[in-house]
Amino acid sequence: MRSILTVLLLATASPLAAQVATPDRPVTDPQTIASPANPDAKPVPLDDIGVTRSLYDAVWSADGKQIFIATDLTGRVNIWRMDANGSWPVQLTQSDDAQSGLATTRDGQWLYFTQDVGGNEYSDIYRVPTVGGAVENLTNTPDRSESGLLPGPTGGLVALSTKLKSEGQSNLAVMDAAGNIRNLTAEKDPQFSWDPVAWIDGGKAVIANRSLVDSSASEVWRVDVASGAATLLLGKPKTIYAASGATPDGAVLAVTTDDGTGQPHATAYTVATKKWQGLPKTPWEESSDIVTPDGKAMFVRTNNDGRSTLSRVDLATMAKTDLALDPGRASIPGLAAISPDGTKMFVTRSGADSPTMLYAYDLAANKAAPVVPLAMASLSPATLPKSQIVTYKSFDGTLISAVVTMPFNLERDGSNPAIVIPHGGPTGQSQDGFSRYATAFATRGYVVIQPNFRGSTGYGKAFQEANFQDLGGGDLKDTVAAKAFLVQSGYVDAKKVGIFGGSYGGFMSLMAIGRTPDEFAAAVQWFGIINWRTMYRDQDERLKAYQRSLLGTPEKDGAVYDAASPLTYMKAAKAPLLTIQGENDIRVPRGQAQEVHDLLKAKGNVVETIFYPGEGHGFQKRENQLDSLRRTIGWFDKYLKGE
């Protein structure tokens, strides 16, 4: 069998042989991107960007008179309570460890939440009185993680997912008011996870999804709460059927499926008659969302080439009403975002020039009202750079989309620096929403491009699977083509381009400086992969199952592992490299950062590595968020601008 290296060489020799199908769209002329004039433009202070809060969760109180949000107002992700009609937020909990996964009990007395230890992703279930008081750890299970809390309509039960540290799979379970957990399923396959979606039949049953870890297929089940008896409602090999909500009687389900299209689309499915009702076809990714408490409507999210819109769809007529939100990245947070009286719904929205905002959306008036400002005053649309979505052709003719963030007041003289930011995943997507990194770079004169290389979601199944067993191959070429697009615009100096990313984006940054050593003048990678063999040995069991779906196993697919590991190419690396890593990361373990540091240090490269104690896969503590941002900007200023 030919090695993956041979395959890649052949692909390079005949660049049009492997074009991947994606939604049709026009190619962007690089000369059409422009730097707007703005005499008032100036760098946004990094402290202001770092102090701009993130929203981790939001839920209503049982009576709808109050709301609870998980946010980092103090530099720690804790829980705050506000009046639904607006008030100063009151802090409800205090911890150095992040708290989210909020759920309100039906009697209104308790707020449940999840909390791990130092970012290790093995969360317990806690509760705190909604009026304030002592926090209790209900589960206290260091070797088991609990997540996805969904309170039932009666009896004090909560549906949830459980996962043992020793296993890859997760199971559907219920928890009583005392914190006792009973698994309803007994999943044997480490590739599958169970997640609750909706309670039906007055709390007698739960609609749940059973999904492959690589998101390539999923099934919909009805699970009896008393007995655990599970009935398959929807399922087919290599096909997505994912429920997002149900009418209270379970008669109609809101379902996302790619059956027959290769691209997810939103549907309503009547269980008794097996009848499907869909919306007019779109080439873009479309997903169902929650169902209103009265069972009359579902919500739908459409991802049009990186910009998302939300719509309300009448389940009787399938008539669609768009929510009145500005273009950008919009979503509905969680499965309980609708107020108890059904009149309002939480919605989040962000844009390149506007950080994430939580809205209470008035469903009758079709109007959004801001709940709480999370951004510093300096981060306003008047002062922040704008973005646009561009499309270019990669080495084999495949269409690649990217988000470009353009600084103000640049000359088109080929002298400007730029940063390429590949996203994490690889099954992820850069969308046209707020990015603190793109904002920090662009307000300091860097042109920023975030490519959606092959392997990204949002462009169909063929595109999403196009880098399977070819990680760092075609997708890296797509990323290098993003740099070429910026150079062709006339703004960017090809010798002043850096690359920066986290997780799979960190892997891509490492692969780029090793495999294409003359393309990027400097690199910063956060918790990226250097060696897929040691990754497989050291990482969490669920992520190990995901890795098998992408690469196979080291024993059977050794050549693929070696070809896909930046370690194989690091002898050629020249670019100065900054690595930042959390000590408690179970997704990309600490050893990956140490391995690349030791290798490059031994060969005399410019390399610096920073480890943050008490952090996992991403940094939750504000001092680390600020420090990592400052170090990243400083690295590129030094090695791209010479400052």
N, C-alpha and C positions, 0 to 999 in steps of 0.2 A: 504493500500500500504506500502511495506517495506521501511524503511528509507534508505538513501544512506549509513549510517553507517553500517547497517546490510549487505548490498550488499558488502561493502568493506571487512567486516569480512569473508564473505563466499568466496570472491575472494582470501583472504589470506589462507584460509583453503584448497582450491583446486587450487594450483598455475598454473596449466596448462589449466584451464577451459576456460580462456578468451584470449588466444593468439591472437594478432592482426596481420593481414597479412601486410607485407611490402615487398619491393623488396628483392629478395634472394641475400645474400652475405655471405661470410665466417665470422665466429666468430674469433675475435682476441685473441690470447693467451697473457694474461697480461705480461708474462715473456719476450715477444719479444720487448716490448718497452724499449728503452735504452737512457741513458744520454751520449751524445757525449763528448769527451775530447776536450777542447779548452783552452790552457794556457793563451790566451789573453782575456778570457771572464771576464766581470765585470758588475756590475749593471749600466744600462743606467740611467743617471740623470733624476729624475722625471720632472725637469723643461724642459728637452729636449723632453720628451714624451708629456708633456702638451703643449709645444710651437709648436709641429708638427701640421701643419695646416690641417684643413678638407676642402674638396671641397663640396660645397652645390649646385652649378649649373654652367653651362657653355653654352654659345650660340655664334653663329657667327654674325658678322655684316651683313647688307643687301648685301654688295658687296663682302663679304668673305675676306676682307683685314685685318680685326681686329677680336678679340675675346673678350668676356666679361665673367668674372668669378666672382662668389660669394664665398668668402673665408674669413677666419679670420686671415689674415696676421698681423693685428694690435691688435688682441685680441677681435675684434668685427667682426661680419659677414657683411661685406660691399662689394661693387662692384668695380672691377678693370678692366682696359682695357689694352690690349696688341696687338701688331702687330701679325698677323697670322703666320708670318715667324720667330717670336721670338723678344722680346724686354723686357726692364725693365717694370714691371707692373705699371700703373699709376692709382692712386685712383680716382674713379669717384663719390663715395658717402661717407657720413660719418654719422653714427648713432649708438647709444647704442643698438638699437633694430635690430634683425637679418633681413637681406634682401636677398631674393632668388626669385625663380619663374620667372626667366628672360625670356623676349621675346622682339625681335627686330621688329620694325615696318618695313613694306615693303619699305617705302621711305627712310629708313636709318636714319631718323632724331631723333628718340626717342628710348630709351630703357625702356620698362615697367618692373616693378618688384613688388613683394608683400612684405609687412612688417606688423607685428602685434605690439602689445604693451606689452612689458615685458614678452613675451612668452605666451600670453593668447590665441594664435591660432585663433584670429579673425582678419584676415589680410585685409588691404585695398590695392588697386592698386595705385601705384605711377609711375611717369615717370621722366626721367632725359634726357637732350639732350646727344646724343652719343658723341658730342665734349666736353661735360662738361658744367656745369651750375647749375641753381637752380632746386631743386627737387620739384615736385608737387604731392600732394595727390589728385588723380582724383576722388576717390569714397567717402572717409571719412564717412564710415558707421559703427559705433561702434557695432551695433546690427546685422550686416550681415558680413559674411566672403566671400571673393572672392579668387579664386585659379585656378590653371590649365590653365594658359593663352596660347592660341593658335592663333596667328595672321592669318587672312584670306588672300587670294591671291589678293583681290581687295577691294576697298571701305573703307579701314581703319578699318574694323571690326575685333574684337578679340573674339573668342569663349572662354568660361570659365565656371566654376561651381560657384554657389552661395549657401550659407547656412545661414539661419536665426538662431540667438542664441536661439530662442524659439522653434526651430524644430530640429528633428533628420535628416530629409532628406535634400538632396541638389538637385539643379536643373541646367539644361543646360541653358546658357544665351549667349547673344552677347553684346559687348560694342562698342560704336562708338568712334571716335577720341577725342570727348569732355568728355568722361568718363561716358556717359549715358548708363545705363544697361537695357536690355529688356530680361526677362525670356522667353525662348522658350518652356519650359515644366512647368507643374504644378503638381509635384509629391505630392501625398497625404500620401503615406506609409512611416513612419519614418525609416523603415528598408532599404530604397533604396537610392542610390546616383547616379547622372548622371555626366559623365565626357566626355569632347570632345576628339576625337581621330584624326580626319582628316577632312579637308575641301575637298569637291569634286564638280564636275560640275562647275568649274570656280567661286566658292564661293557661289553657290546657295543653297548648302546643307552641313550638317555636319554629319559625322559618329560619333555616341556616344555610350558609354556603360552605361547600367543601371544595377547596381550591388547591391547585398545584402551586408549589413555591415559586415557580418561574412565571406565574400568571398566564400560562399558555392555555389552560383549561380549568373549568370549574363546573360544579354541579349545584343544584338547588334541592334541599331536602326539607321534609316536614318531620319534626321530632316530637314525639309524645313526652310530656314532662314527667308524668307519673311512672311510666314504664321504660322510657328511653327508646321505645320502638321507633325506628327511622324509616320513612318512606321516600324513595327517590321520586321527585317530581320532574326534574329536568336534568339530563345528562347525556353526553355523547363524547367519545374520544376526540381529543385535540380540538375541543370546542368550548367556548366560554358561554356559560349560563350563570349569571351572577345576579341574585335578587338584591334589591336595595330597599324594599318596603313591601307592605301588603295591606289590603283592606282588613278591618278588624276581624272579620269572619274567615279570612284566609282565602276567599273566593278568587280574588284577583291579585296578582303579583306584579310589581314593577321590576322589570328584568333587563339587564344589559346582556346582549349576545352578539357574537360574531358569526353565527351560523349562516353559511351561504354567502357571506360578504367578505370575510377576511378583515373586516373593520368593525369594531364594536358599535352597536346602535341600540337605541332605547325602545323598549316594547312594553306592552301590557299583556299579561298572560292569564287567561281564565282557566283555572285548574280543572273544573268539572268537564268543560267542553273541549279543553286543549286548544282553545282559540287564541290566535295571536292578533294583536292590534299594534301597528307601528306608525311611525311618522313618515312624511315624505323623505325619500332617500337623500343622504348627503355623503359626499366622498370623505368627510372628516369624521373623526372620532366623536361618538355621541354616547352618553351613559345615562341610565335612569338614576334617580335619587330618591329621597324619602317620599312617602305617601302621607297626605293630610290625615289627621285623626278621624275625620268623618268618612274617609275612604273614597272621596269623590275625585280626587286629583293626585297626580304625582308630579314631581319636578324632574327636569332633564337638564343635563349639562352638555353643551356642545363645545368641543375643542377644535376651533377652526385655525389650524396651522399655528398653534401656540397662543391664540387668544380665545378666552372662554366666555360663553354666555350662558345664562340660566333662563329656563322657561317653565311655566306652569302648564300642565297638560290635563285637560278634562278626561277622566277615564271612560266616560260614557260616549263622548263624541270624538275624542282625541284632538279637540281644538287646542291650539297652542297659543299661549300669551307670553311674550318675552318680558322678563323683569327689566325694569328701567335702571340699568347700571352702565357706567362708562366702560368703554373697551379696556381690556386688561386681563387679569387673572381673577376669576370669581369662583366661589365655591360655597357649599352649605356645610357648616362644621358639625359632624356627628349625625347620629340617627334620631336625636331628640331635639332638633333645632326649632321646632314649631312650638309656640306658646300653648299652655293648656287649653285656652279658649279658642285656639285655631286662628287667631286674627293676625298674628305676627310670626316672623321666622328670622332666625339669625342667618346672616349672609356675610361673607368676607369678600373684600375686593381690594386689589392693588394694581398699580401701574408703574411703569419705569420711573415716573415723576411723582408718585404718590405711594407712600408705604401702606402696608396692610391696615385696613379699617374694618372694625366690626360694626355691622348695621343691624337694626331691628327693622325688618322689611314689613311694611303694612300691606297685607295681601289684598285687602279690599280696594285700597287707594292706589295700589301698584306703585309704591313710593318707598324709598329707603331713607331711614333716619339714623345718623351716626350715634353709636352708643357711648364710646369713650375714645378720645384721641390717644394714640400710642406713639406718635412721632414727635421729635423735637421740632420747634417752630422753624428752624432753618431748613428743614426738609419739606419744602413746599413746591408745588408745580411751577411756580414762577422762577425758581432758582435751580431746579434739577434738570439734568439733560434728558432729552427725549430718546425714544427708541423706534426702530422699525424692524419688520420682519423681511428678510431678504431670502432669495433662492439662488443657488449656484449649482453648477454641474461638477460632480466629483470626477475622479480618474477614469471611471467606467461609464460615465454619462448619467449616473444616478442623480436625481434631484435631491439636494440637501437644503433644508431650511435653517436659518439662524436668526438670532436676535442681535441686532447691532445697536449699541448705545454710543451716541456721537457727542463728543465734547463741544462746547461752544467755542467760537472764535479761532478755529484752526485755519491755517493756510494750506491750500492744496499744493504743497511743494515737496512732498515726499520726505519730509523730515520728522514726522511725528511718531511717537512710540505707540505700541498697541499691546493688548493682552487678549489671548485666546483662552476661553474658559469652557472646557468640556464638562458636561454634567455628570452626576453620579448615576449609579444603576448597575449595569448599562440600561436596564429596562426603566428608563426615566425620560424626562423631556424638559428642556429649557423653555419656559413660557414667558410671555411678555408681561411679567409682573415686576414688583419691586425687588431689586437685588442690592443689598448693602455693599457688595463687592463691586458690582458694575458702577454703582453711584460713586463710591470712593475713587475708583480708577478714573472714570470719565470726568469728574470735576477737577481732576489733577492733570488733564490733558491726554490721557490714554484713550485711544479708540478701542472699544470692547466688542468682541464678537463671541456669542454663545451658540455653537453649532449643534444641531440635532442630527448627529452622525447615525449611520446604520446601527441598528440595535435599539434605537429610541422608540418609545411609544408614541402614538398619535398619528402614525403614517401607514398603518396596516400591518397585518401579521407577517407578510413576506419581508417587509422592511425590518420589523422588530426581530425577526429570527435570522437576519442576514449576517450577523457576526457570530452566530453559534459556532463554536470550535475554531474561531478566527479572531479572538479578542486581540486588539492591538494590530490588526491587519488592515482590512478595508476601512474600519472605523477610524483608525489613525490617519489613513490617507484622506478621509473626509475632513478630518480636523486640520490637517496641513493645508487642504484646499481652502479652508476658512481663512487662514493667514494670507494665502494668495489672493483671495477676493479683496481683502483690505488693502494689500499692496497695489492691486490694480485700480483701486479707487483714486490713487494719486495723492492720498494723504499720508500714507504710512511708509516709514523707512524699514525695508526688509531686514535690516540688521538690528532693529530696535524692537523686536517682537518677543514677548514673554508668554509663558503658558502657566496656567494656574487652575487647580481643581482639587476636589475632595472626594475620597472614596474611589469609585471608578474613575472620576475625573483626576484623582491623584495618580491612579494607575496609568491613565492616558498621558499625564504629564511626564511620568517616569519613562514610559515607552517612547514618547516623543524625543526626549533628550538622548536616549540610547539608540533608537532605531533611525532617527533623522537628526543626527547631531549638529548639523549646520543650519537647521531651520529656526531654532529658538535660542535667543541670547541669554535667557535666564529662566529659571523655573521655581515655582513654589508648589509643593504638594502637601495636602493634609490627609493623613491616614489613608495613603494609597498602597497598592499591592506591588511588591517587587518580585515575589516568588510564589507561584500558585501551588507549588508542592508543599511548602511550609505553611501556607494559608490553609490548605486542606487538612494538614496535621493539627493545627492549633485552634481553628475557629469553632464557633458555636455549631451545634449539630444541624440546626435549621439552615444556616448559611452554607454548611457543607453540602446539604441536599441541593441548594440552589446552584452551587458551583458545579455539581455533577450534571445539572441540566444544561449548563453552558459549555463545559469542557470535557465531560466524562470523568473518569477516575485516573489518578496518576499511574496505577498499575496497568490499565488497559490502553490508556491514551497518553503515554509518556511523551511522545513527540509533540503532541498538541500542547501539553503543559509547558514544555520547554520553549516552543515557538511563541507562546502567549505570555511568557514571563519576561518582564523588563531585565531581570537578572542576566538573561542570555546576551543582551546587547550593551550592558553598562560599560564594557571596556572602551567603547567608542564615545561615551558621554563627555562633553566638554563644558556645558552650561553650568554656572553656579546654581546650587540647589539648596533651598530651604525646606525642611520637613518639620511639620507640627503634628503632634500625636497625643491622644488621650491615653493615660495609663491603663484604664479599665475597659478599653474597646474590645468587645467580643465579636464584632463584625470583621474588622481588620486588626488583628492583635498587635500589641506593642512591638513584637519581634520583627515585624515587617519594616518598621521605621529604623530599628537598630541595624537590620541587615543591610539596608541601602546605605546608611551612614557609614558603617564600617568598611563596606566595599569601596565607596568613593574616597573616603579618607585615606585608605591604604594606597590608592593610586594617585594621590596628590591633588584631587579636585578641590575646588572651593565648595564646602558643604557645612551646613549648620543644622542641628536637630534640637527641637524643643519638645519636652514631654510635660504634660499637665496632669498632676495627680488629681484623683477624684473626678475625672472626666471620661466619658465613653466615646461613642462614634458621633462626634460633634460636641461643641463646647457650650455648656449651659450657664456657667458662672460668668458674670459680666466682666470681671477682671481678666478672664481668659479670652473672652470674646474681643475685648479691646486690645489686649496684648497681641493676639494672633493677627488682628487687622493691622495694627501699627507695624508689626514685623513684616507682614506681607507687602505693604506699601513701601516700607523702607528698603526692602530687598530689591524691588523693581526700580525704585528711584535711584538706587546705587548702581545697579548693573545695566539698566536701560537708559537712564538719563545722565548717569555719571555724577549724581549729587552726593 
